[in-house]
Amino acid sequence: MTGKELRIFFQEHLVPSRLYKIGGRHNHRICMEKTENGWDVFFSEHKNRIGLMHFGDEASACQAMKDELRKLMELMYGVTWAGMRA
């Protein structure tokens, strides 16, 4: 999965865009950012990277971000796409 495919998945599953940022950083969002050595997934808070996870490839980073957003959606809204094939 690529970042573009992940963005489409989130749109199809009605994930509010205010919860995430793909391809950069935005305060109070789960972010996925390309680095020199791979991809990082983290929660951005006042220039801090909280819960930083580093991945060597984009597909692994996308899967981690998808998992984190699924947990957040379930916690905040009581909905999830767990068990759905996507």
HELIX and SHEET records of a PDB file:
HELIX    1   1 GLY A    3  GLU A   12  1                                  10    
HELIX    2   2 SER A   17  LEU A   19  5                                   3    
HELIX    3   3 GLU A   58  TYR A   77  1                                  20    
SHEET    1   A 4 TYR A  20  ILE A  22  0                                        
SHEET    2   A 4 ARG A  29  THR A  35  1                                        
SHEET    3   A 4 GLY A  38  GLU A  45 -1                                        
SHEET    4   A 4 ASN A  48  PHE A  55 -1                                        
END                                                                             
